[in-house]
Amino acid sequence: MNIKRIVEAILFAANKPMTIKQIQDVFPELEQPNTLDIQEAIEAISQDYLDRPIGLQKLASGYRFQVREGLGYWLSRIFDEKPPRYSRALLETLAIIAYRQPVTRGEIEDIRGVSVSSSIIQTLLEREWVRVIAHKEVPGRPALYGTTKQFLDYFNISSLAELPTLQELVDTNFSLDSQQPLVQENSERQQIISAEAQQSPPDPAESGQNPN
């Protein structure tokens, strides 16, 4: 049994990121390789794809094949549907949650200086980018929001520690390139961290929060 070839096929055919345990479970029970063998196969596959337009990326939810950055413009020509565009208010709200979690709706409004529309919170919940992780022990017990693995996956990072610090953002000018819809995730990520930088957030590494 060629474990590497089978693992590569599994990852290629999967419609979602796969963890090592999920890959292991695809094998028949009596033929399952151990997790170390699967990890070694994944590392070998990653090396094979280093110089290819498709790479194996580790995300919060597992491993998946994806097209390299910079090729989105060309691939966009084969897709009719354009990716969704999000308002600045939504991206600012998401940025505050990402950098300051856990955070209540009222705290988000205090930071932004304006009210947060219920539709914005609902959109973030429906997209599964944020979730209610607890309720604050104050009158009314407002919901505390935090990010999810789906948020990390969408923005192509494996943990909150990969979000840039404020110092790294201060002199950076971020913009949304509407001509590259297939790299929309990267552009939206830039908008999120740029929006939060304008709110003068703390370093995410200082929050000690885990979105998972």
C-alpha positions as CSV (number, residue, x, y, z in Angstrom):
1,M,0.0,0.0,0.0
2,N,1.4,3.4,-1.1
3,I,0.3,5.6,1.8
4,K,1.6,8.8,0.1
5,R,-0.4,8.2,-3.1
6,I,-3.6,7.4,-1.2
7,V,-3.2,10.4,1.1
8,E,-2.6,12.7,-1.9
9,A,-5.7,11.4,-3.6
10,I,-7.8,11.8,-0.4
11,L,-6.7,15.4,0.0
12,F,-7.2,16.2,-3.7
13,A,-10.7,14.8,-3.7
14,A,-11.9,16.2,-0.4
15,N,-14.2,19.2,-0.5
16,K,-12.9,20.5,2.8
17,P,-9.7,20.7,4.8
18,M,-8.8,17.3,6.3
19,T,-7.1,16.6,9.6
20,I,-4.7,13.7,10.0
21,K,-7.3,11.8,12.0
22,Q,-9.9,12.3,9.3
23,I,-7.5,11.1,6.7
24,Q,-6.7,8.0,8.8
25,D,-10.4,7.3,9.2
26,V,-10.8,7.1,5.4
27,F,-8.7,3.9,5.4
28,P,-10.4,0.6,6.2
29,E,-10.0,-0.1,9.9
30,L,-7.6,-3.0,9.5
31,E,-5.5,-1.1,7.0
32,Q,-5.2,2.3,8.7
33,P,-1.6,3.7,8.8
34,N,-0.5,5.3,12.0
35,T,-0.7,9.1,12.3
36,L,3.1,9.5,12.0
37,D,3.1,7.7,8.6
38,I,0.3,10.0,7.5
39,Q,2.2,13.1,8.7
40,E,5.3,12.0,6.8
41,A,3.2,11.4,3.7
42,I,1.8,14.9,4.0
43,E,5.3,16.5,4.4
44,A,6.5,14.6,1.3
45,I,3.5,15.7,-0.7
46,S,4.1,19.3,0.4
47,Q,7.7,19.1,-0.9
48,D,6.5,17.6,-4.2
49,Y,4.2,20.7,-4.8
50,L,6.7,23.4,-3.8
51,D,7.3,24.5,-7.4
52,R,3.8,23.9,-8.7
53,P,0.9,26.4,-9.1
54,I,-1.1,24.3,-6.6
55,G,0.2,23.8,-3.0
56,L,-0.8,21.9,0.1
57,Q,-1.7,24.3,2.8
58,K,-2.1,23.7,6.5
59,L,-5.1,25.5,7.9
60,A,-6.9,25.6,11.3
61,S,-9.2,22.8,10.2
62,G,-6.6,20.6,8.5
63,Y,-4.8,20.3,5.1
64,R,-6.1,21.2,1.7
65,F,-4.8,21.8,-1.8
66,Q,-5.2,25.4,-3.1
67,V,-4.0,27.6,-5.9
68,R,-1.0,29.8,-5.2
69,E,-1.6,33.5,-4.6
70,G,-1.1,35.6,-7.7
71,L,-3.0,33.2,-10.1
72,G,-6.5,34.3,-9.1
73,Y,-6.9,36.8,-11.9
74,W,-6.4,34.0,-14.5
75,L,-8.6,31.5,-12.9
76,S,-11.4,34.1,-12.4
77,R,-12.0,33.9,-16.1
78,I,-13.5,30.4,-15.8
79,F,-16.0,31.4,-13.0
80,D,-19.2,33.3,-13.7
81,E,-20.1,34.0,-10.1
82,K,-18.3,36.8,-8.4
83,P,-17.2,36.5,-4.8
84,P,-19.2,38.4,-2.2
85,R,-18.2,41.9,-1.3
86,Y,-18.5,43.1,2.3
87,S,-19.1,46.5,3.8
88,R,-16.5,48.4,5.7
89,A,-18.7,48.2,8.8
90,L,-18.8,44.4,8.6
91,L,-15.0,44.2,8.1
92,E,-14.4,46.6,11.0
93,T,-16.7,44.5,13.3
94,L,-14.9,41.3,12.3
95,A,-11.5,42.9,12.9
96,I,-12.5,44.0,16.4
97,I,-13.7,40.5,17.2
98,A,-10.6,38.9,15.8
99,Y,-8.2,41.1,17.7
100,R,-10.1,41.6,20.9
101,Q,-12.0,38.5,21.5
102,P,-13.9,37.6,23.5
103,V,-15.9,40.8,23.0
104,T,-19.6,41.8,23.4
105,R,-21.6,43.7,20.8
106,G,-21.7,46.7,23.2
107,E,-17.9,46.7,23.4
108,I,-17.7,46.6,19.6
109,E,-20.0,49.6,19.5
110,D,-17.8,51.5,22.0
111,I,-14.7,50.9,20.0
112,R,-16.3,51.8,16.6
113,G,-18.3,54.7,18.0
114,V,-21.4,53.7,16.2
115,S,-24.1,51.0,16.6
116,V,-23.5,47.5,15.1
117,S,-26.3,46.4,12.9
118,S,-28.0,43.1,13.8
119,S,-27.6,42.1,10.1
120,I,-23.8,42.4,10.4
121,I,-23.7,40.1,13.4
122,Q,-26.1,37.7,11.7
123,T,-24.0,37.6,8.5
124,L,-20.9,36.8,10.5
125,L,-22.7,34.0,12.4
126,E,-24.2,32.6,9.2
127,R,-20.8,32.6,7.5
128,E,-19.5,30.8,10.6
129,W,-16.7,33.3,11.0
130,V,-17.7,34.1,14.5
131,R,-19.7,32.3,17.2
132,V,-21.0,32.9,20.7
133,I,-18.3,31.5,23.0
134,A,-19.9,32.5,26.4
135,H,-22.0,35.2,28.1
136,K,-20.6,38.0,30.1
137,E,-21.5,37.9,33.8
138,V,-23.1,41.3,33.9
139,P,-26.7,42.4,33.8
140,G,-28.4,41.1,30.7
141,R,-25.6,38.5,30.2
142,P,-24.6,39.8,26.7
143,A,-23.1,37.3,24.3
144,L,-19.3,37.2,24.0
145,Y,-18.1,36.7,20.4
146,G,-15.0,35.0,19.1
147,T,-13.7,33.8,15.8
148,T,-13.9,30.2,14.5
149,K,-11.8,27.7,12.6
150,Q,-13.8,28.6,9.5
151,F,-12.6,32.2,9.9
152,L,-9.0,31.1,10.0
153,D,-9.5,28.8,7.0
154,Y,-11.2,31.5,4.9
155,F,-8.4,33.9,5.5
156,N,-5.7,31.3,4.9
157,I,-4.2,31.2,8.3
158,S,-3.9,28.4,10.9
159,S,-4.0,30.5,14.1
160,L,-4.7,34.0,15.4
161,A,-0.9,34.4,16.0
162,E,-0.5,34.7,12.2
163,L,-2.5,38.0,12.2
164,P,-0.1,40.9,11.8
165,T,0.7,43.1,14.9
166,L,-0.3,46.7,14.9
167,Q,3.3,47.8,14.5
168,E,3.5,45.8,11.2
169,L,0.4,47.5,9.9
170,V,1.1,51.2,10.8
171,D,2.9,52.0,7.5
172,T,1.0,49.6,5.3
173,N,-1.5,50.8,2.8
174,F,-4.1,48.0,2.1
175,S,-6.5,48.0,-0.8
176,L,-9.1,45.7,-2.4
177,D,-8.2,44.5,-5.9
178,S,-11.5,43.9,-7.6
179,Q,-9.7,42.4,-10.6
180,Q,-8.6,39.3,-8.6
181,P,-11.8,37.8,-7.2
182,L,-10.2,34.4,-6.5
183,V,-7.8,36.0,-4.1
184,Q,-10.6,37.9,-2.4
185,E,-9.8,36.1,0.9
186,N,-6.4,37.7,1.0
187,S,-7.7,41.2,0.1
188,E,-10.5,40.9,2.7
189,R,-7.9,39.8,5.3
190,Q,-5.9,42.9,4.5
191,Q,-9.0,45.1,4.9
192,I,-9.8,43.5,8.3
193,I,-6.3,44.0,9.7
194,S,-6.2,47.5,8.2
195,A,-9.6,48.4,9.8
196,E,-8.5,47.2,13.2
197,A,-5.2,49.0,12.9
198,Q,-7.2,52.3,12.6
199,Q,-9.0,51.4,15.9
200,S,-5.6,51.1,17.7
201,P,-5.9,47.5,18.8
202,P,-3.6,45.7,21.2
203,D,-1.2,43.1,19.8
204,P,-3.2,39.9,19.2
205,A,-0.4,37.9,20.8
206,E,-1.1,39.8,24.0
207,S,-4.8,38.7,24.1
208,G,-3.9,35.1,24.8
209,Q,-7.2,34.1,23.1
210,N,-7.7,30.8,21.2
211,P,-10.5,30.9,18.6
212,N,-10.9,27.1,18.5
